[in-house]
């Protein structure tokens, strides 16, 4: 039961990023073309409107907001086995930035660290680490509504929220790379994660053949 603010659809992202279209609309998205036809916009006005739309899409791709509910796992005989979500939600917004910052909102915010020890920051950092990507400089906006130290999973919500938002931004960061660079990174990351062995290397051929012939 996690909430993620909707980011622009794949179709919208593709339309905003593609070049001149085949129908002679000079790279305008169908939404802009329809709007221009409805209100009789001049060509220059259509181009300016398309630039604004592209800028909005680009900004949305670099920012994500997630909501995570409070949880209870102390349910009588189901202690630490049966859990339940509670309708109290923390909200976390993460975005790429030139400067690291953590902004806290909520009654318990004085108890929450504003540095790298913040659990939202740690969750996001772990998401980038698991994706084998460097952790970029980011701005964190944390709206805390779940009471701390009340058995409602406030700490868990912070880490999960950071991890979820970080995972989304990992995908967006990869999407901005040129295709060749993205493929190169994926290959490099796969070798790093899986510790791939070159089976054609002379020092490994004998070991691989022995493994294939072994009885399992």
PAZAPA-4460 file (N, C-alpha, C; in steps of 0.05 Angstrom, whole numbers, plus 32768, in hexadecimal, padded with zeros to 4 digits):
% residues 216
    n_x    n_y    n_z   ca_x   ca_y   ca_z    c_x    c_y    c_z   seq   type   mol
   8011   7FE8   8000   8000   8000   8000   8012   8019   8000     1      X     A
   801E   801D   7FE9   802F   8035   7FE6   8024   8046   7FD0     2      X     A
   8027   8060   7FD3   801D   8072   7FBF   8033   8081   7FB2     3      X     A
   8032   8082   7F97   8046   8091   7F88   8038   80A4   7F76     4      X     A
   8040   80BE   7F77   8035   80D2   7F65   8039   80CA   7F48     5      X     A
   8025   80CD   7F38   8027   80C5   7F1C   803B   80D6   7F0E     6      X     A
   804E   80C9   7EFF   8061   80D8   7EEE   8055   80D7   7ED2     7      X     A
   805F   80E7   7EC0   8055   80E7   7EA5   8056   80CB   7E98     8      X     A
   8042   80C4   7E89   8041   80AA   7E7D   8057   80A6   7E6A     9      X     A
   805D   808D   7E63   8072   8087   7E50   806C   8094   7E35    10      X     A
   8053   8094   7E2D   804B   80A0   7E14   8051   80BE   7E14    11      X     A
   804A   80CB   7E2A   804F   80E8   7E2C   806D   80EE   7E2B    12      X     A
   807D   80DE   7E3A   8099   80E3   7E3A   80A5   80DF   7E1E    13      X     A
   809C   80CA   7E10   80A7   80C5   7DF5   809F   80DC   7DE2    14      X     A
   8085   80E4   7DE4   807C   80F9   7DD2   808B   8113   7DD7    15      X     A
   8091   8119   7DF0   809F   8132   7DF6   80BC   8131   7DED    16      X     A
   80C7   8119   7DEC   80E4   8118   7DE6   80E9   8113   7DC9    17      X     A
   80D6   810A   7DBA   80DB   8103   7D9E   80DE   811C   7D8C    18      X     A
   80EA   8118   7D75   80EF   812E   7D63   80D7   8134   7D52    19      X     A
   80DC   8141   7D3B   80C5   8148   7D29   80B6   8130   7D21    20      X     A
   809B   8132   7D22   808A   811B   7D1C   8086   8118   7CFE    21      X     A
   807B   8101   7CF7   8077   80FB   7CDB   8060   810A   7CCF    22      X     A
   804F   8116   7CDF   8037   8123   7CD4   803C   8141   7CD0    23      X     A
   8056   814A   7CD3   805C   8166   7CCD   8055   8178   7CE4    24      X     A
   8052   816E   7CFD   804B   817F   7D13   8063   818A   7D21    25      X     A
   807B   8186   7D16   8094   8192   7D20   8099   818A   7D3D    26      X     A
   8095   8171   7D44   809C   8167   7D5E   8087   816E   7D74    27      X     A
   8070   8179   7D6D   805B   817F   7D80   804D   8165   7D89    28      X     A
   8047   8164   7DA2   8039   814C   7DAC   801B   814F   7DA3    29      X     A
   800D   8138   7DA2   7FF1   8139   7D9A   7FE0   814B   7DAC    30      X     A
   7FE7   814D   7DC6   7FD8   815F   7DD8   7FDB   817C   7DD0    31      X     A
   7FF4   8184   7DC9   7FF8   81A0   7DC0   7FEB   81A5   7DA6    32      X     A
   7FEC   8192   7D93   7FE0   8196   7D79   7FC2   819A   7D7C    33      X     A
   7FB5   8188   7D8D   7F98   818A   7D91   7F91   81A5   7D9E    34      X     A
   7FA1   81AD   7DB2   7F9B   81C6   7DC0   7F9E   81DE   7DAD    35      X     A
   7FB3   81DD   7D9C   7FB8   81F3   7D89   7FA1   81F5   7D75    36      X     A
   7F98   81DE   7D6B   7F82   81DF   7D58   7F68   81E9   7D64    37      X     A
   7F63   81E2   7D7D   7F4B   81EA   7D8B   7F4A   8208   7D8F    38      X     A
   7F61   8214   7D97   7F62   8230   7D9D   7F70   8241   7D88    39      X     A
   7F77   8235   7D71   7F82   8244   7D5B   7F9D   8252   7D62    40      X     A
   7FAF   8243   7D6F   7FC9   824F   7D76   7FDB   8251   7D5E    41      X     A
   7FEA   8267   7D5D   7FFE   826A   7D48   8015   8257   7D4C    42      X     A
   8025   8254   7D37   803B   8240   7D38   804F   8247   7D4F    43      X     A
   8055   8260   7D52   8068   8267   7D67   805D   8261   7D83    44      X     A
   8043   8266   7D86   8036   8260   7DA0   8036   8241   7DA5    45      X     A
   8032   8232   7D90   8032   8215   7D93   804E   820B   7D9C    46      X     A
   8063   8217   7D91   807E   820E   7D98   8084   8216   7DB5    47      X     A
   807B   822D   7DBE   8080   8235   7DD9   8071   8223   7DED    48      X     A
   8058   821C   7DE5   8048   820A   7DF6   8056   81EF   7DF8    49      X     A
   8061   81E5   7DE2   806F   81CB   7DE2   8087   81CC   7DF4    50      X     A
   8096   81E3   7DF4   80AE   81E6   7E05   80A6   81E5   7E23    51      X     A
   808F   81F2   7E29   8086   81F1   7E45   807E   81D5   7E4D    52      X     A
   8071   81C6   7E3C   8069   81AB   7E42   8082   8199   7E46    53      X     A
   8096   819C   7E34   80AE   818C   7E37   80BC   8192   7E51    54      X     A
   80BD   81AC   7E59   80CA   81B3   7E72   80BC   81A7   7E8A    55      X     A
   80A1   81A7   7E88   8091   819C   7E9F   8096   817E   7EA1    56      X     A
   8097   8170   7E8B   809C   8153   7E8B   80B7   814D   7E96    57      X     A
   80CB   815C   7E8D   80E7   8158   7E96   80E9   815C   7EB4    58      X     A
   80DB   8171   7EBF   80DC   8176   7EDB   80CF   8160   7EEB    59      X     A
   80B8   8156   7EE1   80AA   8140   7EEF   80BA   8127   7EF0    60      X     A
   80CB   8122   7EDC   80DB   810A   7EDB   80F2   810B   7EEF    61      X     A
   80F8   8122   7EFA   810E   8125   7F0C   8104   8128   7F29    62      X     A
   80EA   8124   7F2E   80DF   8127   7F48   80C9   8112   7F4C    63      X     A
   80C8   8106   7F64   80B4   80F2   7F69   80AB   80F5   7F86    64      X     A
   8091   80F0   7F8B   8085   80F1   7FA6   8078   80D7   7FAC    65      X     A
   807F   80CB   7FC3   8073   80B2   7FCB   8065   80B5   7FE6    66      X     A
   8051   80A5   7FEB   8043   80A5   8005   8044   8089   8011    67      X     A
   804A   8087   802A   804D   806D   8037   803C   806D   8051    68      X     A
   802C   8059   8055   801A   8059   806D   8029   804F   8086    69      X     A
   801D   8056   809D   8025   804A   80B6   801E   802D   80B6    70      X     A
   802C   801D   80C7   8026   8000   80C8   8026   7FF7   80E5    71      X     A
   8017   7FE2   80EB   8017   7FD7   8106   801B   7FB9   8103    72      X     A
   802E   7FAE   8112   8033   7F91   8111   8030   7F85   812D    73      X     A
   8023   7F93   813F   801F   7F89   815A   8001   7F83   815E    74      X     A
   7FF8   7F6F   8150   7FDB   7F68   8150   7FD6   7F4F   8160    75      X     A
   7FD7   7F51   817B   7FD0   7F3B   818C   7FE1   7F22   8187    76      X     A
   7FD4   7F0B   8182   7FE3   7EF2   817D   7FF3   7EF3   8163    77      X     A
   7FED   7F06   8152   7FFC   7F08   8139   8014   7F1B   813B    78      X     A
   8020   7F1D   8153   8037   7F2F   8157   804D   7F29   8144    79      X     A
   8055   7F3F   8135   806B   7F3D   8121   8065   7F2A   810B    80      X     A
   804C   7F21   8108   8045   7F0F   80F3   802E   7F1B   80E2    81      X     A
   801A   7F25   80F0   8003   7F31   80E2   8007   7F50   80E3    82      X     A
   8006   7F5C   80CC   800A   7F79   80CA   7FF2   7F87   80BF    83      X     A
   7FF0   7FA1   80C3   7FDA   7FB1   80B9   7FE3   7FCD   80B2    84      X     A
   7FDA   7FD7   809C   7FE0   7FF3   8095   7FCC   8005   80A2    85      X     A
   7FD5   801C   80AB   7FC4   8030   80B8   7FC2   8049   80A7    86      X     A
   7FAB   8055   80A7   7FA6   806C   8096   7FB3   8086   80A0    87      X     A
   7FCD   8084   80A4   7FDD   809C   80AB   7FF5   809A   8098    88      X     A
   7FFA   80AF   8088   800D   80AD   8072   8023   80C2   8075    89      X     A
   803C   80B8   8071   8053   80CA   806E   8056   80CF   8050    90      X     A
   805F   80E7   8049   8063   80EE   802C   807F   80F7   8028    91      X     A
   808C   80EC   8014   80A8   80F3   800E   80AC   80FB   7FF1    92      X     A
   80B8   8112   7FED   80BE   811C   7FD2   80DC   811D   7FCE    93      X     A
   80E6   8110   7FB9   8102   8110   7FB2   8106   811C   7F97    94      X     A
   811A   812C   7F94   8120   8137   7F7A   813E   813C   7F77    95      X     A
   8148   813A   7F5F   8164   8140   7F59   8169   815D   7F5F    96      X     A
   8181   8164   7F6A   8186   817F   7F71   81A4   8184   7F70    97      X     A
   81AC   819D   7F70   81C8   81A5   7F70   81D4   81A3   7F8C    98      X     A
   81C2   81A4   7FA0   81CB   81A4   7FBC   81BB   8190   7FCC    99      X     A
   81C8   8182   7FDE   81BA   816F   7FF0   81AB   817E   8006   100      X     A
   8192   8176   800A   8183   8183   8020   816D   8170   8028   101      X     A
   8165   8172   8042   814F   8162   804D   813C   8176   805B   102      X     A
   8124   8178   8050   8110   818A   805C   80FB   8179   806B   103      X     A
   80F6   817F   8084   80E5   816F   8094   80CC   817F   809C   104      X     A
   80B5   8172   809B   809C   817E   80A3   808C   816A   80B4   105      X     A
   8080   8174   80C9   8071   8162   80DB   8078   8167   80F8   106      X     A
   8067   815D   810A   806A   8163   8127   8083   8156   8133   107      X     A
   808C   813F   8127   80A3   8131   8132   80BD   8137   8123   108      X     A
   80BD   814B   8112   80D4   8150   8101   80ED   8157   8111   109      X     A
   80EC   8163   8129   8105   8168   8137   8115   814F   813E   110      X     A
   8107   8138   813F   8115   811F   8146   8122   8112   812E   111      X     A
   811C   811C   8116   8126   810F   80FE   813F   811C   80F4   112      X     A
   8155   810D   80EE   816D   811A   80E4   816A   8127   80C9   113      X     A
   8179   813C   80C4   8178   814A   80AB   8191   8146   809A   114      X     A
   819F   812F   809E   81B7   8129   8090   81B5   810E   8083   115      X     A
   81CC   8102   807C   81CD   80E8   806F   81C2   80D1   8080   116      X     A
   81C0   80D6   809A   81B5   80C2   80AC   8196   80C0   80AB   117      X     A
   818A   80D2   809D   816D   80D2   809A   8165   80B8   808C   118      X     A
   8151   80AA   8095   8149   8090   808A   813E   8092   806E   119      X     A
   8132   80A9   8067   8129   80AD   804B   8141   80AE   8038   120      X     A
   8156   80BD   8041   816E   80BF   8032   817C   80A4   802F   121      X     A
   817D   8095   8045   8189   807A   8044   817A   8067   8032   122      X     A
   815F   8069   8032   814F   8058   8021   8154   805E   8004   123      X     A
   8155   8078   7FFC   815B   8080   7FE1   8177   8077   7FD9   124      X     A
   818A   807B   7FEB   81A6   8073   7FE5   81A8   8055   7FE0   125      X     A
   8199   8045   7FEF   819A   8028   7FEB   818D   8021   7FD0   126      X     A
   8179   8030   7FC8   816C   802A   7FAE   8181   802E   7F97   127      X     A
   818F   8045   7F98   81A3   804A   7F84   81BA   8035   7F85   128      X     A
   81C1   802D   7F9E   81D7   801A   7FA1   81CE   7FFF   7F95   129      X     A
   81B5   7FF7   7F9A   81AB   7FDD   7F8F   81AA   7FDE   7F71   130      X     A
   81A6   7FF6   7F66   81A5   7FF9   7F49   81C1   7FFE   7F3D   131      X     A
   81D6   7FFC   7F4F   81F2   8000   7F46   81F6   801B   7F38   132      X     A
   81EA   8030   7F44   81ED   804B   7F39   81F7   805D   7F50   133      X     A
   8207   8071   7F49   8210   8084   7F5E   81F8   8094   7F69   134      X     A
   81F9   8099   7F83   81E4   80A8   7F90   81E7   80C6   7F8A   135      X     A
   81D4   80D2   7F7B   81D7   80EE   7F73   81CF   8101   7F8A   136      X     A
   81D6   811A   7F87   81CE   812F   7F9A   81AF   8133   7F97   137      X     A
   81A1   8133   7FAE   8184   8134   7FAD   8179   8146   7FC3   138      X     A
   8161   814F   7FBE   8152   815E   7FD2   813B   814C   7FDD   139      X     A
   8139   814B   7FF7   8125   813A   8004   8111   814B   8013   140      X     A
   80F7   8147   800D   80E2   8155   801C   80D1   8140   802A   141      X     A
   80D2   8140   8044   80C5   812B   8054   80AE   8136   8065   142      X     A
   8096   812D   805E   807E   8135   806D   8077   811E   8080   143      X     A
   807E   8121   809A   807A   810C   80AD   8060   810F   80BC   144      X     A
   804E   80FB   80B9   8035   80FB   80C8   8033   80E3   80DB   145      X     A
   8043   80CF   80D6   8043   80B7   80E7   8053   80BD   8100   146      X     A
   8047   80BA   8118   8056   80C0   8131   806E   80AD   8135   147      X     A
   8083   80B8   813F   809B   80A8   8144   8098   809A   815F   148      X     A
   80A5   8083   8161   80A6   8073   8179   808A   806D   8185   149      X     A
   8077   8068   8173   805C   8061   817B   8053   8045   8170   150      X     A
   8067   8037   8166   8060   801C   815B   8051   801D   8141   151      X     A
   8054   8033   8132   8045   8036   8118   8058   8035   8100   152      X     A
   8070   802C   8104   8082   8028   80ED   808C   8041   80E0   153      X     A
   8090   8057   80EF   8099   8070   80E3   80B4   806D   80D6   154      X     A
   80C6   8060   80E4   80E1   805C   80D8   80E1   804B   80BF   155      X     A
   80D1   8036   80BF   80CF   8025   80A8   80C3   8034   8090   156      X     A
   80AF   8044   8096   80A2   8054   8081   80B6   8066   8074   157      X     A
   80C7   8072   8084   80DB   8085   8078   80EE   8077   8066   158      X     A
   80F8   8060   806F   810C   8051   805E   80FE   8047   8044   159      X     A
   80E6   803B   8047   80D8   8031   8030   80D1   8047   801C   160      X     A
   80C8   805E   8027   80C2   8074   8015   80DA   807E   8006   161      X     A
   80F1   8080   8013   810A   8088   8006   8112   8074   7FF1   162      X     A
   8110   805A   7FF8   8118   8045   7FE5   8106   8045   7FCC   163      X     A
   80EC   8048   7FD0   80D9   8047   7FBA   80DE   805F   7FA8   164      X     A
   80E0   8077   7FB3   80E5   808F   7FA3   8100   808D   7F95   165      X     A
   8114   8083   7FA3   812E   8080   7F96   812D   806D   7F7F   166      X     A
   811E   8058   7F81   811C   8044   7F6C   810F   8051   7F53   167      X     A
   80FB   8061   7F57   80EE   806F   7F40   8102   8082   7F33   168      X     A
   8111   8091   7F43   8124   80A4   7F37   813B   8096   7F2A   169      X     A
   8142   807E   7F33   8157   806E   7F26   814F   8069   7F09   170      X     A
   8136   8061   7F06   812B   805B   7EEB   812B   8074   7EDA   171      X     A
   8123   808B   7EE5   8122   80A3   7ED6   813F   80AC   7ECE   172      X     A
   8152   80A8   7EE0   816E   80B0   7EDA   8178   809F   7EC3   173      X     A
   8172   8085   7EC3   817B   8074   7EAE   816E   807C   7E93   174      X     A
   8155   8084   7E94   8146   808B   7E7C   8152   80A3   7E6E   175      X     A
   815F   80B5   7E7D   816B   80CD   7E72   8185   80C8   7E64   176      X     A
   8191   80B0   7E68   81AB   80AA   7E5C   81A7   80A3   7E3E   177      X     A
   81BB   80A9   7E2D   81BA   80A0   7E11   81B8   8081   7E11   178      X     A
   81AA   8076   7DFD   81A7   8058   7DFC   81C0   8049   7DFF   179      X     A
   81D5   8051   7DF1   81EE   8042   7DF2   81FB   8043   7E0E   180      X     A
   81F9   805A   7E1B   8204   805D   7E36   81F4   804C   7E4A   181      X     A
   81DA   804C   7E46   81C9   803D   7E58   81CF   801F   7E56   182      X     A
   81D2   8015   7E3D   81D9   7FF9   7E39   81F4   7FF2   7E45   183      X     A
   8207   8005   7E41   8222   8000   7E4C   8221   7FFD   7E6A   184      X     A
   8212   800F   7E77   8210   800E   7E94   8202   7FF5   7E9E   185      X     A
   81ED   7FED   7E8F   81DF   7FD5   7E97   81F1   7FBC   7E95   186      X     A
   8201   7FBB   7E80   8214   7FA4   7E7E   8228   7FA5   7E95   187      X     A
   8233   7FBD   7E9A   8247   7FBF   7EB0   823A   7FB8   7ECA   188      X     A
   8222   7FC2   7ECF   8215   7FBC   7EE9   820F   7F9F   7EEC   189      X     A
   8207   7F92   7ED6   8200   7F75   7ED7   8219   7F65   7EDF   190      X     A
   8230   7F6C   7ED3   8249   7F5E   7ED9   8251   7F63   7EF6   191      X     A
   824C   7F7B   7F00   8253   7F81   7F1B   8242   7F73   7F2F   192      X     A
   8228   7F72   7F2A   8215   7F66   7F3D   8218   7F47   7F3D   193      X     A
   821A   7F3C   7F25   821A   7F1F   7F22   8236   7F13   7F24   194      X     A
   824A   7F24   7F24   8266   7F1A   7F24   826A   7F07   7F0D   195      X     A
   8264   7F0F   7EF5   8265   7EFE   7EDD   8281   7EF5   7ED8   196      X     A
   8284   7EDC   7ED1   829E   7ED0   7ECA   82A0   7ECC   7EAD   197      X     A
   82B6   7ED4   7EA0   82BA   7ED0   7E84   82C0   7EB3   7E7E   198      X     A
   82AD   7EA5   7E73   82B1   7E88   7E6F   82C5   7E82   7E59   199      X     A
   82CC   7E96   7E48   82DE   7E91   7E32   82FB   7E96   7E3B   200      X     A
   82FF   7EA1   7E52   831B   7EA6   7E5B   8329   7E8B   7E5F   201      X     A
   8342   7E89   7E56   8351   7E70   7E58   8352   7E65   7E75   202      X     A
   8353   7E76   7E89   8355   7E6D   7EA4   833B   7E62   7EAF   203      X     A
   8325   7E68   7EA1   830A   7E60   7EAB   82FE   7E49   7E9B   204      X     A
   8309   7E43   7E83   82FC   7E2F   7E72   82FB   7E14   7E7F   205      X     A
   8312   7E0C   7E8B   8312   7DF1   7E98   82FE   7DEF   7EAE   206      X     A
   82FD   7E04   7EBF   82EA   7E04   7ED5   82CD   7E03   7ECC   207      X     A
   82C6   7E12   7EB7   82AB   7E12   7EAC   82A4   7DF7   7EA1   208      X     A
   82B7   7DEA   7E92   82B1   7DD0   7E86   82AD   7DBB   7E9C   209      X     A
   82BD   7DBD   7EB1   82B9   7DAA   7EC7   829E   7DAE   7ED5   210      X     A
   8295   7DC7   7ED7   827C   7DCC   7EE4   8265   7DC1   7ED3   211      X     A
   8267   7DC4   7EB9   8252   7DBB   7EA7   8250   7D9C   7EA7   212      X     A
   8266   7D8F   7EAC   8267   7D72   7EAB   8261   7D65   7EC6   213      X     A
   8260   7D75   7EDB   825C   7D6B   7EF5   823F   7D61   7EF9   214      X     A
   823B   7D4D   7F09   8221   7D43   7F10   8215   7D53   7F27   215      X     A
   81FE   7D5E   7F22   81F1   7D6F   7F37   81DC   7D5E   7F45   216      X     A
***
